[in-house]
């Protein structure tokens, strides 16, 4: 009888151990399942004189963080949503409406509140609010100027820099780019592809930004076409007139990816100026064929290059 009792006790211990093992396995499986589900958060981030509307996809504490800075100035960030395709367990993607735009609040509407330094400080406020030490920063068009300004002001916070159809590092170079864009617009007007009177209608002039002027944002695009606040646009250009980031960029030592559409209406001079200014950075320079100012025309090529670049930069 004593022997039988010992056997029963031993069997109970074995069953308990098996049960605990099963619980651990199930917990691990459940943890894995949760980690593969994208987490979307909408945040309100205070940044000095404004509150920024911020969107994150995937957990910012589960891997690296990419802050995507939209173009403009004066555009909402909705058209950046397609970049969320880059997000996953190892990379959170963050977009936000810049000061004075979309769901972010407006500062006092004077040029002094729309300096590049203000825009860069906003990015730093987002990084700090997310609680991460370093971030990858992607800047599109005007957002590239903000990304460069942020990198030279907070180099210790930048893991890598991605300049996607970015504006150039100097005021003179951007004036040349506007000349190229005006020529593109004139050609399309002569061909009857743009109206003679454009006014301040972004939708009317949008075809000029693409390699194929017949291109339109897909109906299933996550964010759709950009929306513009002309007041913010004008105040920002007034504020940054004469800017020159050349000297500061020469001291930057971070991995940089420059992606630029071969058919960008602003001309290749913008990309070349950025490349030439980054004298001491580890620069990867890629031209995207059959692509204009927006990556939406060539998403597979653009995302492939970004993923390859980030693959070598992610911790």
C-alpha positions in Angstrom: 0.0 0.0 0.0 2.9 2.4 0.9 4.5 1.6 -2.4 1.2 2.3 -4.3 0.9 5.6 -2.5 4.4 6.6 -3.5 3.6 5.8 -7.2 0.4 7.9 -7.1 2.3 10.8 -5.6 5.0 10.5 -8.2 2.3 10.4 -11.0 0.7 13.6 -9.6 4.1 15.4 -9.7 4.6 14.2 -13.3 1.1 15.4 -14.3 1.8 18.8 -12.5 5.1 19.2 -14.4 3.4 18.3 -17.7 0.6 20.8 -17.0 3.1 23.6 -16.1 5.1 22.8 -19.3 1.9 23.0 -21.3 1.0 26.4 -19.7 4.5 27.7 -20.6 4.3 26.5 -24.2 0.8 28.0 -24.6 1.9 31.3 -23.1 4.9 31.4 -25.5 2.7 30.7 -28.5 0.2 33.3 -27.4 3.1 35.9 -26.9 4.3 35.1 -30.4 0.8 35.5 -31.9 0.4 38.9 -30.2 3.8 40.1 -31.4 2.8 39.5 -35.0 -0.3 41.6 -34.9 0.3 45.2 -35.9 -0.5 47.7 -33.2 -1.8 51.1 -34.3 -1.8 54.1 -31.9 -2.9 57.7 -32.3 -1.0 60.0 -30.0 -1.1 63.7 -29.1 2.5 64.9 -28.5 3.2 68.4 -27.0 6.0 70.2 -28.8 6.5 73.7 -27.5 3.9 75.9 -29.0 1.9 73.1 -30.7 0.4 69.7 -30.1 1.3 67.2 -32.8 -1.0 64.4 -34.0 1.1 61.3 -34.3 0.4 57.8 -35.6 2.5 54.8 -34.9 2.2 51.3 -36.5 3.7 48.4 -34.5 5.1 48.7 -31.0 7.8 51.2 -30.7 9.5 49.2 -28.0 9.7 45.9 -30.0 12.4 47.0 -32.5 13.6 50.0 -34.3 11.6 53.2 -35.1 11.3 55.0 -38.4 9.9 58.6 -38.2 8.6 59.6 -41.6 8.5 63.4 -42.3 6.1 64.4 -45.0 6.6 67.0 -47.7 5.1 70.4 -48.3 5.5 72.6 -46.6 1.9 72.7 -45.6 0.8 69.2 -46.5 -0.9 66.7 -44.3 0.7 63.4 -43.6 -2.1 61.2 -44.9 -0.2 60.3 -48.2 2.6 58.9 -46.1 0.4 56.0 -44.9 1.6 53.6 -47.6 5.0 53.7 -45.9 3.4 51.6 -43.1 3.9 48.6 -45.4 7.5 48.8 -44.1 6.4 48.2 -40.5 6.7 44.9 -38.7 7.9 43.3 -35.5 11.4 44.8 -36.0 10.4 48.2 -37.2 7.7 50.7 -36.1 6.7 53.4 -38.6 5.6 56.8 -37.3 3.9 59.5 -39.2 2.6 62.8 -38.0 0.9 66.0 -39.1 3.4 68.9 -39.0 2.8 72.0 -37.0 -0.2 74.0 -38.4 -1.4 71.1 -40.5 -4.1 68.5 -40.4 -5.0 67.4 -36.8 -2.0 69.1 -35.3 -2.5 72.5 -33.7 -1.5 75.8 -35.2 1.1 78.1 -33.5 0.7 81.8 -33.9 0.7 82.2 -37.7 3.9 84.1 -38.2 7.1 83.1 -40.1 9.1 82.9 -36.9 7.1 79.8 -35.9 7.9 77.9 -39.1 11.7 77.8 -39.1 13.5 74.6 -39.9 14.6 74.5 -36.3 10.9 74.5 -35.2 10.2 71.5 -37.5 13.3 69.7 -36.3 12.4 70.3 -32.6 9.0 68.8 -33.3 10.7 65.6 -34.5 12.7 65.5 -31.3 9.6 65.9 -29.2 8.1 62.9 -31.0 11.2 60.8 -30.4 11.3 61.7 -26.7 7.6 61.0 -26.3 8.1 57.5 -27.9 10.8 56.8 -25.3 13.5 55.6 -27.8 17.1 56.6 -27.8 17.6 56.6 -31.6 15.4 56.7 -34.7 15.7 56.2 -38.4 14.4 59.4 -40.1 12.8 59.5 -43.5 12.1 62.8 -45.2 10.1 63.2 -48.4 10.4 66.4 -50.5 10.4 69.4 -48.0 10.4 66.7 -45.3 13.9 65.9 -46.4 15.0 69.4 -45.3 13.5 68.8 -41.9 15.2 65.4 -41.7 18.5 66.9 -42.5 18.0 69.7 -40.1 17.1 67.2 -37.4 20.2 65.1 -38.2 22.6 68.0 -37.8 21.0 69.2 -34.6 20.6 65.8 -33.0 23.1 63.5 -34.6 23.3 61.3 -31.5 19.6 60.5 -32.0 19.8 59.5 -35.6 20.4 55.8 -36.5 20.1 56.4 -40.2 18.7 59.0 -42.7 16.5 58.4 -45.7 16.0 61.2 -48.2 13.2 60.3 -50.6 12.7 62.8 -53.4 14.2 65.3 -50.9 14.7 69.0 -51.2 18.3 70.1 -51.6 20.6 71.5 -48.8 20.6 75.1 -50.1 18.1 77.8 -51.0 19.9 78.4 -54.4 19.5 74.7 -55.3 15.8 74.7 -54.5 15.3 77.8 -56.6 16.9 75.9 -59.6 14.5 73.0 -58.8 11.5 75.3 -59.0 12.6 76.5 -62.4 12.7 72.8 -63.6 9.3 72.2 -62.1 7.8 75.3 -63.8 9.2 74.1 -67.2 7.5 70.7 -66.6 4.2 72.4 -65.8 4.5 74.5 -69.0 5.1 71.5 -71.2 2.0 69.7 -69.7 -0.1 72.8 -70.2 1.0 73.0 -73.9 0.0 69.4 -74.2 -3.4 70.1 -72.7 -2.7 67.9 -69.7 -2.9 70.7 -67.2 -5.3 73.7 -67.1 -4.0 77.1 -68.2 -5.1 78.6 -64.9 -3.9 76.6 -61.9 -4.4 79.0 -59.0 -3.7 77.4 -55.6 -5.4 74.1 -56.5 -3.0 71.3 -55.6 -5.2 68.7 -57.3 -4.9 70.6 -60.6 -1.1 70.7 -60.6 -0.6 67.2 -59.1 -0.1 65.4 -62.4 3.1 67.4 -63.0 4.7 65.6 -60.1 4.5 62.2 -61.7 6.5 60.5 -64.4 3.2 59.6 -66.0 0.9 62.6 -65.7 -2.1 60.2 -66.0 -1.1 58.6 -62.7 -3.6 58.9 -59.8 -3.5 57.6 -56.2 -5.2 54.2 -56.1 -8.6 54.1 -54.5 -7.3 51.6 -52.0 -4.2 53.7 -51.1 -4.1 53.8 -47.3 -4.0 57.6 -47.2 -4.8 59.0 -50.6 -3.5 62.2 -52.1 -2.0 65.0 -49.9 -4.0 67.9 -48.7 -2.5 71.4 -48.5 -2.6 74.4 -46.2 -1.4 77.3 -48.3 -0.9 79.7 -45.4 1.6 77.3 -43.7 3.3 76.8 -47.1 3.8 80.6 -47.6 4.9 81.3 -44.0 7.4 78.4 -44.1 9.0 79.6 -47.3 9.3 83.1 -45.9 10.9 81.7 -42.7 13.5 79.5 -44.4 14.5 81.8 -47.3 18.3 81.7 -47.8 18.8 78.5 -45.8 22.1 76.6 -46.3 22.8 73.3 -44.6 26.0 72.5 -46.5 28.6 73.1 -43.8 26.6 71.2 -41.1 25.9 68.2 -43.4 29.6 67.9 -44.1 30.1 67.0 -40.4 27.4 64.3 -40.4 28.5 60.7 -39.9 25.5 58.5 -40.4 24.3 56.0 -43.0 22.2 57.8 -45.6 20.0 56.5 -48.4 19.1 59.0 -51.2 16.2 57.8 -53.3 15.2 59.9 -56.2 12.9 59.4 -59.2 14.7 59.7 -62.6 11.7 61.6 -63.9 11.3 63.9 -60.8 10.0 67.2 -62.2 12.4 69.1 -59.9 15.4 67.7 -61.7 18.2 65.5 -60.5 20.1 68.5 -59.3 18.3 68.3 -55.9 19.5 64.7 -55.3 23.0 65.5 -56.5 23.3 68.5 -54.2 22.3 66.4 -51.2 24.8 63.7 -52.1 27.6 66.1 -52.6 27.0 67.9 -49.3 27.2 64.7 -47.3 30.9 64.5 -47.5 31.6 62.2 -44.5 28.3 60.2 -44.4 28.0 56.7 -45.6 25.8 57.5 -48.6 23.8 55.0 -50.8 22.6 56.9 -53.9 19.8 55.2 -55.9 17.8 56.5 -58.9 14.3 55.0 -59.4 13.4 54.6 -63.1 9.9 55.5 -64.4 9.3 57.4 -61.2 8.5 61.1 -60.5 8.4 62.9 -57.2 6.2 60.4 -55.3 7.2 56.8 -54.6 3.6 55.8 -55.2 4.5 55.3 -58.9 7.2 52.8 -58.1 6.4 51.4 -54.6 8.0 48.0 -55.1 11.4 49.5 -56.2 11.3 52.2 -53.5 10.3 49.9 -50.7 12.8 47.3 -51.8 15.6 49.8 -51.6 14.5 51.1 -48.2 14.1 47.6 -46.7 17.5 46.6 -48.0 19.1 49.8 -46.5 17.3 49.4 -43.2 18.3 45.7 -43.1 21.9 46.8 -42.7 21.1 49.6 -40.3 18.6 47.9 -37.9 20.1 46.9 -34.5 
